[in-house]
Amino acid sequence: MGAVSGRAYPRPIHPLHAIVLAFSFPLFLGALVSDLAYWGTFQIQWANFSSWLIAGGLLGSGFTLLWALVDLFRFRRARSLRPLIYFALLAIMWVIGFINALVHAKDAWAIMPESLYLSVVTMLLALAAAWIGYSRFRSVEVA
């Protein structure tokens, strides 16, 4: 007879949630890289690339934020701060990303250095949210 452990594992992340979570970090990282390229070259097309990457990141993270909000209300009994911290990180990331999109809507010469700072903060928040979101994965032994 096998031993039963009383250890509670966190609820694993849904596969579709994992897919929409995967959009935020690479797109905001790409926006940061294109902002760095614009800062170094002042070729306006890099600012355009960054604007489109931010728009894509906001779209993907909007769906992730919606999913996290539903999970937050659906699983209130969890007694863990992790879902609340995850939702708060996603919400702050989305708001700062939206402000970054508004900054990128200005003339290309007027966006530096503000857009670079906002892109760094947004990318770091996306990394932290992805870290918390994907840390809910668990491996299961198959006998």
Disulfide bonds with the S-S distance in Angstrom:
none
